């Protein structure tokens, strides 16, 4: 959209429409009532029972919850009904509904309460690191295997070869953002071991290429760190990994984007070097804090998004409603099993391809044909093509037409 090439009338029309499409300003109690009425529908759209959670909800909206397996989630909810949205990003998939007893004494929080940002403390982080000893064992086994296969003197060359393969076969994709203009009504963070191969974006977009000033923080850090890691005696590896993943600089910090069969991750802040190292070496797990990407209640974008969003609805990939204006469209979202599909075609196709690498066949099981996954042109063309009726629907329509022919034109008109 080039504002400088618009005439005055069109510019005024677009500005007016942008203001009209903005979420209405509500009094605090009205905001709370709106959220309390809207959010239960989101939970109801998740059709699989998730795990049980023990939830502690404070008067200011701060949340501390623990799953049956010990997974810790901290966060903030503007109203009690938002607690499900705090927990859902850390369920097994976007289809799983958290099972949590949330205290409800009939009161509503003030939706303008200053948002809190709880974060795991050292005790929380240490407990999460120790909770999954199999993850640490898998990493030490992978390092030991590399030591047997890689000659020490050739480590820099082997690291570069592995990075080149990764850049070709599993390139990084853009960071995912949705609608940041919506007033925040919840947030959440967890910590634990994640699948390294599911990290799809860092601040430095080429694997093995880190642009920092100084020898100790440039790309040369990766082969030196790899050589140091591979040089550790097996008995010392667990303590070495704990020091560098937890105690020394704190954990890698990720953004978790849950999907139909599990999450993928963007790097949030801190941990670029360690993330590149683990991805390049093919180490299976990485310890990290994970802040959740929350799918907004509404998104407003240019009008060309309207048909794409409607295509997602038509293909069963989105539960929501599209409101079209002249220049802008607003999407009200109830359930989005793959939230990256709400983005522009290029971003959506990149995430489709990355998700299929991390979870082979997952999007096919969701109903997306393989030829429409990774190319943005094919993806958009498929979205805009009305889905064919199912066999049952086709048989039902055929039967209805037959009955109408037999009963006459009056029934047909009816």
ChimeraX attribute file (.defattr): number of C-alpha atoms within 10 A of each C-alpha:
attribute: neighborCount
match mode: 1-to-1
recipient: residues
	/A:1	6
	/A:2	6
	/A:3	10
	/A:4	8
	/A:5	9
	/A:6	12
	/A:7	9
	/A:8	11
	/A:9	8
	/A:10	13
	/A:11	15
	/A:12	12
	/A:13	12
	/A:14	18
	/A:15	12
	/A:16	11
	/A:17	16
	/A:18	17
	/A:19	10
	/A:20	12
	/A:21	18
	/A:22	14
	/A:23	14
	/A:24	9
	/A:25	8
	/A:26	13
	/A:27	12
	/A:28	14
	/A:29	14
	/A:30	13
	/A:31	20
	/A:32	22
	/A:33	17
	/A:34	14
	/A:35	20
	/A:36	18
	/A:37	11
	/A:38	15
	/A:39	19
	/A:40	15
	/A:41	12
	/A:42	19
	/A:43	20
	/A:44	12
	/A:45	17
	/A:46	20
	/A:47	11
	/A:48	14
	/A:49	13
	/A:50	19
	/A:51	15
	/A:52	15
	/A:53	22
	/A:54	16
	/A:55	19
	/A:56	15
	/A:57	19
	/A:58	13
	/A:59	11
	/A:60	16
	/A:61	26
	/A:62	21
	/A:63	25
	/A:64	24
	/A:65	20
	/A:66	18
	/A:67	20
	/A:68	10
	/A:69	11
	/A:70	14
	/A:71	17
	/A:72	23
	/A:73	25
	/A:74	23
	/A:75	26
	/A:76	28
	/A:77	27
	/A:78	27
	/A:79	25
	/A:80	25
	/A:81	21
	/A:82	23
	/A:83	28
	/A:84	20
	/A:85	25
	/A:86	25
	/A:87	29
	/A:88	23
	/A:89	28
	/A:90	26
	/A:91	21
	/A:92	20
	/A:93	21
	/A:94	26
	/A:95	24
	/A:96	21
	/A:97	24
	/A:98	25
	/A:99	16
	/A:100	18
	/A:101	12
	/A:102	16
	/A:103	12
	/A:104	11
	/A:105	7
	/A:106	6
	/A:107	10
	/A:108	18
	/A:109	19
	/A:110	18
	/A:111	24
	/A:112	16
	/A:113	13
	/A:114	12
	/A:115	18
	/A:116	17
	/A:117	14
	/A:118	16
	/A:119	18
	/A:120	17
	/A:121	8
	/A:122	12
	/A:123	9
	/A:124	14
	/A:125	23
	/A:126	16
	/A:127	15
	/A:128	22
	/A:129	21
	/A:130	14
	/A:131	16
	/A:132	14
	/A:133	12
	/A:134	12
	/A:135	20
	/A:136	22
	/A:137	14
	/A:138	14
	/A:139	20
	/A:140	21
	/A:141	16
	/A:142	16
	/A:143	23
	/A:144	18
	/A:145	12
	/A:146	15
	/A:147	19
	/A:148	10
	/A:149	9
	/A:150	14
	/A:151	12
	/A:152	15
	/A:153	9
	/A:154	11
	/A:155	17
	/A:156	17
	/A:157	11
	/A:158	17
	/A:159	21
	/A:160	17
	/A:161	14
	/A:162	17
	/A:163	23
	/A:164	17
	/A:165	14
	/A:166	19
	/A:167	16
	/A:168	11
	/A:169	10
	/A:170	18
	/A:171	17
	/A:172	22
	/A:173	21
	/A:174	16
	/A:175	17
	/A:176	17
	/A:177	14
	/A:178	17
	/A:179	15
	/A:180	9
	/A:181	12
	/A:182	14
	/A:183	12
	/A:184	16
	/A:185	23
	/A:186	24
	/A:187	25
	/A:188	28
	/A:189	26
	/A:190	26
	/A:191	26
	/A:192	23
	/A:193	21
	/A:194	21
	/A:195	17
	/A:196	21
	/A:197	21
	/A:198	21
	/A:199	24
	/A:200	23
	/A:201	24
	/A:202	25
	/A:203	17
	/A:204	16
	/A:205	16
	/A:206	18
	/A:207	26
	/A:208	27
	/A:209	16
	/A:210	20
	/A:211	11
	/A:212	11
	/A:213	9
	/A:214	9
	/A:215	9
	/A:216	11
	/A:217	13
	/A:218	15
	/A:219	19
	/A:220	15
	/A:221	16
	/A:222	26
	/A:223	20
	/A:224	14
	/A:225	15
	/A:226	20
	/A:227	19
	/A:228	11
	/A:229	16
	/A:230	21
	/A:231	14
	/A:232	15
	/A:233	12
	/A:234	14
	/A:235	9
	/A:236	10
	/A:237	21
	/A:238	16
	/A:239	10
	/A:240	15
	/A:241	17
	/A:242	18
	/A:243	14
	/A:244	14
	/A:245	19
	/A:246	17
	/A:247	14
	/A:248	9
	/A:249	11
	/A:250	18
	/A:251	24
	/A:252	23
	/A:253	21
	/A:254	28
	/A:255	23
	/A:256	26
	/A:257	24
	/A:258	26
	/A:259	23
	/A:260	20
	/A:261	23
	/A:262	20
	/A:263	24
	/A:264	24
	/A:265	26
	/A:266	24
	/A:267	23
	/A:268	19
	/A:269	12
	/A:270	16
	/A:271	20
	/A:272	17
	/A:273	21
	/A:274	19
	/A:275	26
	/A:276	23
	/A:277	21
	/A:278	18
	/A:279	24
	/A:280	26
	/A:281	19
	/A:282	18
	/A:283	20
	/A:284	21
	/A:285	22
	/A:286	24
	/A:287	26
	/A:288	25
	/A:289	24
	/A:290	27
	/A:291	26
	/A:292	24
	/A:293	20
	/A:294	22
	/A:295	23
	/A:296	20
	/A:297	19
	/A:298	19
	/A:299	21
	/A:300	23
	/A:301	17
	/A:302	15
	/A:303	16
	/A:304	13
	/A:305	21
	/A:306	21
	/A:307	16
	/A:308	24
	/A:309	25
	/A:310	22
	/A:311	21
	/A:312	20
	/A:313	17
	/A:314	16
	/A:315	19
	/A:316	15
	/A:317	22
	/A:318	21
	/A:319	18
	/A:320	17
	/A:321	16
	/A:322	20
	/A:323	14
	/A:324	18
	/A:325	16
	/A:326	10
	/A:327	15
	/A:328	19
	/A:329	22
	/A:330	22
	/A:331	21
	/A:332	15
	/A:333	18
	/A:334	22
	/A:335	21
	/A:336	24
	/A:337	21
	/A:338	25
	/A:339	24
	/A:340	22
	/A:341	22
	/A:342	22
	/A:343	19
	/A:344	15
	/A:345	22
	/A:346	18
	/A:347	19
	/A:348	25
	/A:349	24
	/A:350	21
	/A:351	26
	/A:352	25
	/A:353	21
	/A:354	23
	/A:355	25
	/A:356	16
	/A:357	15
	/A:358	21
	/A:359	18
	/A:360	13
	/A:361	15
	/A:362	18
	/A:363	20
	/A:364	13
	/A:365	11
	/A:366	15
	/A:367	11
	/A:368	19
	/A:369	13
	/A:370	14
	/A:371	10
	/A:372	19
	/A:373	24
	/A:374	21
	/A:375	17
	/A:376	18
	/A:377	14
	/A:378	15
	/A:379	23
	/A:380	20
	/A:381	15
	/A:382	20
	/A:383	23
	/A:384	17
	/A:385	12
	/A:386	12
	/A:387	12
	/A:388	9
	/A:389	10
	/A:390	9
	/A:391	9
	/A:392	9
	/A:393	11
	/A:394	12
	/A:395	12
	/A:396	12
	/A:397	13
	/A:398	11
	/A:399	12
	/A:400	13
	/A:401	12
	/A:402	11
	/A:403	13
	/A:404	15
	/A:405	12
	/A:406	11
	/A:407	10
	/A:408	10
	/A:409	10
	/A:410	8
	/A:411	11
	/A:412	13
	/A:413	7
	/A:414	6
